[in-house]
Amino acid sequence: MVDAPSGISGILGDLSKYSFRLDRIILTHGHFDHVLGIAEALKVFPAAELMIHPGDLEELGDKLISKAKQLSDGMKFKAAGSIELSVIHTPGHTPGCCCFLMNTGSGGFLFTGDTVFHGTCGRTDLDGGSNTAMFASLQKIKQLPPETVLLTGHQYSRKFSGTLAEEIASNDAMKASSLDSLEQLP
């Protein structure tokens, strides 16, 4: 499971109903809206691993910190069956923000959390945010294959998913050619 927001009882119920096992909860970052469902998920699947980048570990609180395993840039692990996810550390929104790449051989799918949204990027004005880190993270993401499908942590537009090429062409944050130009965006 990528992130565990509140209101996931239906998803957890379906996993149980169809005899699926939840092995891992991987967190794109530690903000409350991405972690409120962890306790509920761990009640239903107590053996599930909880994974977060150390830059956001303290956001979990004492009770969950001891259970959490640490993610690192470049780390790979099995997600389901033969599907493998790669961790891409993308600080900026928070120090520990990560994206997860499911490579399918033709670009794959990138779970972006709050690093990239359709048409913009995550906020950097919150505690731990950094325009400099965000700019570097966006440059890193732009190196992925253009056909990579972006799956964002929030749907702030009518669009649910789109390709990296589409975002590079239409997203002002992705089009920013310098830190200064990123900082000038509203």
Secondary structure as a PSIPRED ss2 file (coil, helix, strand):
# PSIPRED VFORMAT (PSIPRED V4.0)

   1 M C   1.000  0.000  0.000
   2 V E   0.000  0.000  1.000
   3 D C   1.000  0.000  0.000
   4 A C   1.000  0.000  0.000
   5 P C   1.000  0.000  0.000
   6 S C   1.000  0.000  0.000
   7 G C   1.000  0.000  0.000
   8 I C   1.000  0.000  0.000
   9 S H   0.000  1.000  0.000
  10 G H   0.000  1.000  0.000
  11 I H   0.000  1.000  0.000
  12 L H   0.000  1.000  0.000
  13 G H   0.000  1.000  0.000
  14 D H   0.000  1.000  0.000
  15 L H   0.000  1.000  0.000
  16 S H   0.000  1.000  0.000
  17 K H   0.000  1.000  0.000
  18 Y C   1.000  0.000  0.000
  19 S C   1.000  0.000  0.000
  20 F C   1.000  0.000  0.000
  21 R C   1.000  0.000  0.000
  22 L C   1.000  0.000  0.000
  23 D C   1.000  0.000  0.000
  24 R E   0.000  0.000  1.000
  25 I E   0.000  0.000  1.000
  26 I E   0.000  0.000  1.000
  27 L C   1.000  0.000  0.000
  28 T C   1.000  0.000  0.000
  29 H C   1.000  0.000  0.000
  30 G C   1.000  0.000  0.000
  31 H C   1.000  0.000  0.000
  32 F H   0.000  1.000  0.000
  33 D H   0.000  1.000  0.000
  34 H H   0.000  1.000  0.000
  35 V H   0.000  1.000  0.000
  36 L C   1.000  0.000  0.000
  37 G C   1.000  0.000  0.000
  38 I H   0.000  1.000  0.000
  39 A H   0.000  1.000  0.000
  40 E H   0.000  1.000  0.000
  41 A H   0.000  1.000  0.000
  42 L H   0.000  1.000  0.000
  43 K H   0.000  1.000  0.000
  44 V H   0.000  1.000  0.000
  45 F C   1.000  0.000  0.000
  46 P C   1.000  0.000  0.000
  47 A C   1.000  0.000  0.000
  48 A C   1.000  0.000  0.000
  49 E E   0.000  0.000  1.000
  50 L E   0.000  0.000  1.000
  51 M E   0.000  0.000  1.000
  52 I E   0.000  0.000  1.000
  53 H C   1.000  0.000  0.000
  54 P H   0.000  1.000  0.000
  55 G H   0.000  1.000  0.000
  56 D H   0.000  1.000  0.000
  57 L H   0.000  1.000  0.000
  58 E H   0.000  1.000  0.000
  59 E H   0.000  1.000  0.000
  60 L H   0.000  1.000  0.000
  61 G C   1.000  0.000  0.000
  62 D H   0.000  1.000  0.000
  63 K H   0.000  1.000  0.000
  64 L H   0.000  1.000  0.000
  65 I H   0.000  1.000  0.000
  66 S C   1.000  0.000  0.000
  67 K C   1.000  0.000  0.000
  68 A E   0.000  0.000  1.000
  69 K E   0.000  0.000  1.000
  70 Q E   0.000  0.000  1.000
  71 L C   1.000  0.000  0.000
  72 S C   1.000  0.000  0.000
  73 D C   1.000  0.000  0.000
  74 G C   1.000  0.000  0.000
  75 M C   1.000  0.000  0.000
  76 K E   0.000  0.000  1.000
  77 F E   0.000  0.000  1.000
  78 K E   0.000  0.000  1.000
  79 A E   0.000  0.000  1.000
  80 A E   0.000  0.000  1.000
  81 G C   1.000  0.000  0.000
  82 S C   1.000  0.000  0.000
  83 I E   0.000  0.000  1.000
  84 E E   0.000  0.000  1.000
  85 L E   0.000  0.000  1.000
  86 S E   0.000  0.000  1.000
  87 V E   0.000  0.000  1.000
  88 I E   0.000  0.000  1.000
  89 H E   0.000  0.000  1.000
  90 T C   1.000  0.000  0.000
  91 P C   1.000  0.000  0.000
  92 G C   1.000  0.000  0.000
  93 H C   1.000  0.000  0.000
  94 T C   1.000  0.000  0.000
  95 P C   1.000  0.000  0.000
  96 G C   1.000  0.000  0.000
  97 C C   1.000  0.000  0.000
  98 C E   0.000  0.000  1.000
  99 C E   0.000  0.000  1.000
 100 F E   0.000  0.000  1.000
 101 L E   0.000  0.000  1.000
 102 M E   0.000  0.000  1.000
 103 N C   1.000  0.000  0.000
 104 T C   1.000  0.000  0.000
 105 G C   1.000  0.000  0.000
 106 S C   1.000  0.000  0.000
 107 G C   1.000  0.000  0.000
 108 G C   1.000  0.000  0.000
 109 F E   0.000  0.000  1.000
 110 L E   0.000  0.000  1.000
 111 F E   0.000  0.000  1.000
 112 T E   0.000  0.000  1.000
 113 G E   0.000  0.000  1.000
 114 D C   1.000  0.000  0.000
 115 T C   1.000  0.000  0.000
 116 V E   0.000  0.000  1.000
 117 F E   0.000  0.000  1.000
 118 H C   1.000  0.000  0.000
 119 G C   1.000  0.000  0.000
 120 T E   0.000  0.000  1.000
 121 C E   0.000  0.000  1.000
 122 G C   1.000  0.000  0.000
 123 R C   1.000  0.000  0.000
 124 T C   1.000  0.000  0.000
 125 D C   1.000  0.000  0.000
 126 L C   1.000  0.000  0.000
 127 D C   1.000  0.000  0.000
 128 G C   1.000  0.000  0.000
 129 G C   1.000  0.000  0.000
 130 S C   1.000  0.000  0.000
 131 N H   0.000  1.000  0.000
 132 T H   0.000  1.000  0.000
 133 A H   0.000  1.000  0.000
 134 M H   0.000  1.000  0.000
 135 F H   0.000  1.000  0.000
 136 A H   0.000  1.000  0.000
 137 S H   0.000  1.000  0.000
 138 L H   0.000  1.000  0.000
 139 Q H   0.000  1.000  0.000
 140 K H   0.000  1.000  0.000
 141 I H   0.000  1.000  0.000
 142 K C   1.000  0.000  0.000
 143 Q C   1.000  0.000  0.000
 144 L C   1.000  0.000  0.000
 145 P C   1.000  0.000  0.000
 146 P C   1.000  0.000  0.000
 147 E C   1.000  0.000  0.000
 148 T C   1.000  0.000  0.000
 149 V E   0.000  0.000  1.000
 150 L E   0.000  0.000  1.000
 151 L E   0.000  0.000  1.000
 152 T E   0.000  0.000  1.000
 153 G C   1.000  0.000  0.000
 154 H C   1.000  0.000  0.000
 155 Q C   1.000  0.000  0.000
 156 Y C   1.000  0.000  0.000
 157 S C   1.000  0.000  0.000
 158 R C   1.000  0.000  0.000
 159 K C   1.000  0.000  0.000
 160 F C   1.000  0.000  0.000
 161 S E   0.000  0.000  1.000
 162 G E   0.000  0.000  1.000
 163 T E   0.000  0.000  1.000
 164 L H   0.000  1.000  0.000
 165 A H   0.000  1.000  0.000
 166 E H   0.000  1.000  0.000
 167 E H   0.000  1.000  0.000
 168 I H   0.000  1.000  0.000
 169 A H   0.000  1.000  0.000
 170 S H   0.000  1.000  0.000
 171 N C   1.000  0.000  0.000
 172 D H   0.000  1.000  0.000
 173 A H   0.000  1.000  0.000
 174 M H   0.000  1.000  0.000
 175 K H   0.000  1.000  0.000
 176 A C   1.000  0.000  0.000
 177 S C   1.000  0.000  0.000
 178 S C   1.000  0.000  0.000
 179 L H   0.000  1.000  0.000
 180 D H   0.000  1.000  0.000
 181 S H   0.000  1.000  0.000
 182 L H   0.000  1.000  0.000
 183 E H   0.000  1.000  0.000
 184 Q C   1.000  0.000  0.000
 185 L C   1.000  0.000  0.000
 186 P C   1.000  0.000  0.000
